[in-house]
Amino acid sequence: MADSNTTASDQSNVFPLEGEIDLHVSPRVAISLGQMVKNKPPKLVVDLSRVSYIDSSGLAILIETMQGVEEYGGMFAIAGMQDTVRSIFEIARLDQVFRIYPDVNSALAAK
């Protein structure tokens, strides 16, 4: 649900993922995110609220996407991480690399 601060165009820059993001799923995720980056949205938010697991291939795609967005001056954010996924990011120390927000709306509202 969008609140009064979130427009439909903002929501089109949100990429929701769900389930396990592993070697079998990652290539499709990479293609989809790559197409979004080509459009150069000012802000790209990956919604992980329904992701239960992510492996190194998934993490690599998120890093590549973040670098692609930053190359053109956009902002890349991750939102809605479950505790199990957050611990994977913390072990890899990626919680210090990514902009991580509790939910999509706070990521979209961030400057």
N, C-alpha and C positions, 0 to 999 in steps of 0.2 A: 504494500500500500504506500502510495506517495503522500507525503505531508505537504503543507502549503509552501514549503521552501524547496521542494523537489519538483522539477518540471519533467515532462515526458522525455525531453531531449537529454536530460541528465541520466534518466534511467536507461537510455539506449547506449550509454557508455559504461553500463554495468554488465559484467560477464559472470553469470552465476554458474558455479560448478557443483556437482553432487556426487556422492559415492566415494569410490577409491580412485585416486588419480595416480596411475602407475604406468609402467612401460607400455601396456596395451592401449591405454586411453590417451596418453600424452601426445602422440602424433596428431590426433584430431584436435586436441586443445591448442596445440602450437599453430595449426592452420587457422583456426578461428580467431585466436588472439592476434596472429599476424595480419589478418584482414582488418581487424579493428585498428591496429597500429597504423596501417596504411591510410586510414581516414583521418589520422592525427587529431583525435579528440583531445581537448584541453585537459581532461581528466579521465583516466581509465581505472575503474574499480573492479577488482576480482572478488566476487562474493564467495567465500569459503564456508558459509554457515551450514551447508548441507554436505560438506566433505568430511568423511570419517578417517581418511588416510591419504597421505601424499608421499611418494617416494622421490629419490634423487632426480629421476627424469622429469617429474612434475615440478620440482623446485628449480631445475635448470631452465625450464620454459618460463617460469615466473621471472627469473633473473633476466633472461633474454628480453622478455617483454618490457620489463622495467627499463632496461638499457635503451630499448627502441623508443620508448615514450620519452625518456629523458633527452635523447638525441635531438628531438625537435622541440624541446622545452616544455613538454607536458608534465602532468603529475600522475604517477602510478601509485595506487593504494590497494591494500588488501583489507577486506572487511569480514567480520563475523566468524572468526576462527574458533573452532571447538578446542577444548583443552588438549585432546589427544593430538590434534594437528599442531597446536601451539608448541607443545613439547618437542615436536620434530623440528620446528623452526628454531627453538631455543638451543637444542643440541647442536644444530648446524650454525648457530649464531646468526641466523638470518633475521631474527627478531630485531637485530641492531641495524640491518640493511634496509628493510622494507618499512614503508609507512603503514602501520597496522592500526585499524580502527575497530571498535566494538561492533559496529553495524554499518550498513550501506549508507544510511542517511547521514551519519556523522562523517563518513569518508567524503561524501558529496559536498557536505557543508564546509569541509576543511579548505584552507587557503594554501 
